[in-house]
Amino acid sequence: MELRKIIEVQTMPGKVLSLKFSDGTAGTLNYEQWFDYQGVFSGLVDDQIFSQVTVNEAGTIEWPGEIDLSPEVLYAIVHHQKIIVDDQIVFDPSLGKGAWL
């Protein structure tokens, strides 16, 4: 799998993230359809904190407190692609929050 970086992120109403990737593609995802507000992500329930998302030097998105999400997973979600490792599907975006296999 080719590694892509995120080069731009914007927040939109309803916990939606607009993402632009290093390969020139772009898309949106609704955070709440994919991720929970548990553990380190619990603070993201606050709209003010959620809106502080940035792109870090590694090319992924990050919130204060070093909370980040993998660009590979975000790319798979936006582009409706499975992640396959050693001929095994490890992430299937058609399964929503249950995508990790």
Buried (B, 14 or more C-beta within 10 A) or exposed (E): EEEBBBBEBEBEEEBBBBBBBBEEEEBEBEBBEBBEBEEEBEBBBEEEBBEBBEBEEEBBBBBEEEBBBBBBBBBBBBEEBBBEEEEEEEBBBEEEEEBEE
